[in-house]
Amino acid sequence: MPTANGLYKQVSYKREVTFGVVPAASAAQLLRRVESSIDLNKDTYQSNEIRPDFQMADFRHGVRRVGGGVNGELSPKTYSDFISAILKRDFAAVTAITAASVTIAGSGPYTITRAAGSYLSDGVKIGDVLRLSVGALNALNINKNLMVVDLTATVATVVTLNGSSLFAQGPITGTTITVIGKKTFVPTTGHTDISYAIEHFYSDLVQSEVFSGCKPTSIAIDLPPTGMATINTEFVGKDIVTAATQYFTSPTALTTTGVLAAVNGVVRVGGVTVANLTGLSLSIDVGQAGEPVVGSNTVPALFSAPVNVTGQFTAYFDSVTLRDAFINETEIDLYAAFTSDNSATADFVAFGLPRIKVGSAAKNDGGTGLIQTFSFQALLNSNGGAGVSTEKTTIVVQDSQA
């Protein structure tokens, strides 16, 4: 038998209908990865008997548990299933606004003013990335990624994700306004409880390991100023099934979206677009755990803790605004969208945290530009919800390909 080579290992997953029960073999999804360390672990017990031969006479295996992580480079759609699972809401589209009459003005940020109707009633929120299409729009205004940075019923204030310009015109009738892709967020009711079966198939050995009952317990997203954006998802699960054949036959091919880089996109902190950030990271933790029961060597269920969103960003010390947000315990917001390239219609993933508190503001020292490190805690935006400009949630994620 040959030695397994990681290049031949395939990772596939599929949503379970019932926790811990491996679903049908069709329609799984191949997963892009840098590393998948998911594996079976067991509790172990050693005998405490005191024996006249001075030796250990027994050692037993106990409860079986699946654990480990999938580390990857963040790209649209690729990890959207796991993001929605940890936020406990499936991604859903926002209904497009059709036949609108709009006037575009400004020099960046720009305003898109509607002659009738309400952005708020139509479900548009601050932080959403939308595009304009149809109608007699100037070519500079068609199908560009536009982040909403302020919003009233009739006026959306936007910035372009790639820094390009819009053309002032209007009113233009027959325009379609589309919030691109789909969004998810931590809901206030109707939470989902999703688990997955994840297969490691070693094609050079023709060996399969299917891990059942896998739930994401934490997701860490890192957006460095240089290099690729990364996402690390830690799982806990129930059990393993092994076989000498691939279980998830003919899985859907790997996604092909480009990897995100933090140099492409827009970051806004405290209502202001910032260009001095030197790094941003987010952590979502739900602490999935289950307790053993008598008569079974697997846990019957995994239970979630509250969704806890924390993070950190670093920025050059070129103003006191962010420092003073820490000193004065001022609540601010953080909205960021990152693209897979610098084109006007690039794929993207956007994050919205409508209410955060800064927990630290430490500065380094040395013969170079001074950098502040800000930790933060995201909180429920209790003033958000239907008919207003922000979501009633801790975090919103929008994926152009979800």
TAWOUR-V529791 format. One record per residue. PHI is phi in whole degrees, -180 to 180 (999 if undefined). PSI is psi in whole degrees, 0 to 359 (999 if undefined). OMEGA is omega as a letter, one per 30 degrees, with the letter a starting at -180 (* if undefined). Layout:
# TAWOUR-V529791
phi-><PHI,PHI>
psi-><PSI,PSI>
omega-><OMEGA,OMEGA>
This chain:
# TAWOUR-V529791
phi-><999,-72,-80,-64,-113,-59,-68,-92,-77,-114,-115,-128,-147,-153,-66,-86,-82,-124,-53,81,-105,-63,-75,-57,-74,-84,65,-78,-125,-67,-117,-70,-158,-97,-159,-124,-109,-63,-158,-89,-121,-136,-69,-130,-134,-114,-65,-105,-61,-95,-119,-67,-89,63,-131,-86,-102,-153,-151,-126,-90,-116,-65,-89,-143,-96,-155,131,-139,-117,-104,-152,-99,-72,-140,-56,75,-54,-114,-65,-63,-73,-64,-67,-65,-75,-86,68,-156,-67,-62,-143,-82,-96,-60,-65,-94,-114,54,-88,-106,-127,-123,-106,-144,103,-133,99,-63,-112,-113,-119,-101,-91,-77,-156,82,-139,-58,-65,-68,-84,90,-76,-132,-59,96,-66,-105,-128,-137,-103,-152,64,74,-88,-76,-64,-58,-72,-108,-88,54,-105,-70,-124,-89,-77,-111,-156,-156,-124,-58,-116,-126,-106,-94,-134,-127,-82,-70,-102,78,-79,-98,-102,-109,-70,-165,133,-72,-112,-87,72,-83,-106,-117,-123,-77,-76,70,-137,-127,-139,-163,-73,-82,-89,-145,67,-68,-84,-139,-105,-129,-130,-98,-123,-107,-102,-112,-97,-69,-75,-100,54,-130,-122,-129,-108,-100,-102,66,-82,-123,-69,-103,-158,-133,-118,-116,-123,-122,-78,-71,-131,95,-80,-71,-123,-139,-120,-112,-96,-120,-124,-153,-103,-159,-132,-126,-110,-162,-97,-139,-67,-83,-81,-74,50,-67,-61,-62,-55,-63,-120,-67,-72,-76,-78,-136,-70,-74,-110,142,-136,-126,-126,-127,63,81,-128,-69,-115,-120,-109,-71,-111,171,-149,-138,-129,-133,-118,-132,-122,55,-57,-153,-143,-106,-65,-128,-66,89,-143,-99,-132,-79,-76,-160,-119,-117,-93,-87,-58,-74,-112,-113,-130,-175,-153,-135,-119,-151,-61,-84,-121,-160,-102,-60,-71,-59,-70,-62,-74,-60,-95,53,-84,-79,-133,-117,-143,-128,-147,-136,-126,-114,-85,-162,-102,-79,-66,-115,-63,-65,-155,-128,-121,-125,-127,-123,-72,-150,-130,-120,-79,-105,-162,-151,-83,-117,-85,-148,147,-89,-147,-60,-77,-120,-98,-113,-113,-91,-148,-117,-86,-129,-62,-85,-68,-88,-86,134,-64,81,-125,-86,-133,-80,-88,-165,-90,-146,-121,-127,-118,-125,-67,-118,-64>
psi-><132,163,131,139,130,335,338,352,132,137,122,156,159,143,136,148,319,134,128,358,117,127,177,154,343,160,30,174,124,142,128,147,160,321,140,116,18,135,170,133,158,144,146,151,136,148,142,11,139,119,146,343,3,28,161,124,344,152,130,153,142,226,136,139,141,139,165,186,163,116,134,179,131,124,151,141,324,316,17,327,319,325,315,326,318,333,351,35,131,150,141,148,152,129,130,148,121,160,39,150,117,152,127,128,170,180,18,100,159,157,140,104,129,142,337,166,179,123,320,316,332,0,9,143,159,137,342,146,122,170,152,141,172,172,179,51,146,149,332,348,353,130,45,143,118,120,130,121,346,154,132,184,322,351,121,120,128,158,150,142,332,10,7,172,153,164,126,125,165,169,140,118,163,21,143,133,118,124,117,141,220,163,152,161,167,116,167,339,170,37,139,163,89,138,159,152,131,125,134,114,120,94,333,335,347,56,139,140,115,120,123,161,30,123,137,129,339,150,128,125,128,128,86,162,338,146,178,148,141,156,128,119,120,137,151,151,189,306,181,145,127,155,164,17,155,133,306,85,142,54,157,142,159,146,157,9,151,152,140,150,139,349,344,114,197,137,131,130,127,32,9,134,128,142,9,8,138,6,152,134,148,145,129,123,130,359,47,133,152,149,143,155,155,137,6,142,13,157,139,340,158,135,139,145,174,152,116,117,120,174,185,141,152,145,148,143,83,3,170,4,308,323,315,334,325,312,318,4,44,130,134,177,165,121,135,141,133,140,162,349,186,19,164,331,31,149,154,163,132,145,135,124,94,348,109,156,133,131,349,159,63,146,144,186,157,183,41,183,131,139,134,142,119,119,154,157,125,143,160,127,85,344,356,183,193,137,3,179,353,160,150,84,175,320,143,138,130,131,124,342,6,999>
omega-><a,l,a,l,a,l,l,a,l,l,l,l,l,l,l,l,l,a,l,l,a,a,l,a,a,l,l,a,l,a,l,a,l,l,l,a,l,a,l,l,l,l,l,a,l,a,l,a,l,a,l,l,l,a,l,a,a,l,a,l,l,a,l,l,l,l,l,a,l,l,a,l,a,l,a,l,a,a,a,l,a,l,a,l,a,l,l,l,l,l,l,a,l,a,a,l,a,l,l,l,a,l,a,a,l,a,l,g,l,l,l,a,l,l,a,l,a,l,a,l,a,l,l,a,l,a,l,l,a,l,l,l,l,a,a,a,l,a,a,a,a,l,l,l,a,l,l,a,l,a,l,a,a,a,l,l,a,l,l,a,a,l,l,a,l,a,a,l,l,g,l,a,l,a,l,l,a,l,a,l,a,a,l,l,l,a,l,l,l,a,l,l,a,l,a,l,a,a,l,l,a,a,l,l,a,l,a,l,l,a,a,l,a,l,l,l,l,l,l,a,a,a,a,l,l,a,a,l,a,l,l,a,l,a,l,a,a,a,a,l,a,l,l,l,l,a,a,a,l,l,l,a,l,l,a,a,a,l,a,l,a,l,l,l,a,l,l,l,l,l,a,l,a,l,a,l,l,l,l,l,l,l,l,a,l,l,l,a,l,a,l,l,l,l,l,l,l,l,a,a,l,a,a,l,l,l,a,a,l,l,a,l,l,a,l,l,a,l,a,a,a,l,a,l,l,a,a,a,a,l,l,l,l,l,a,l,a,a,a,l,a,l,a,a,a,l,a,l,a,a,l,l,a,a,l,l,l,a,l,a,a,l,l,l,l,a,l,l,a,a,l,l,a,l,l,l,l,a,l,l,a,l,a,l,a,l,l,a,a,l,l,a,l,a,l,l,l,a,a,a,a,*>
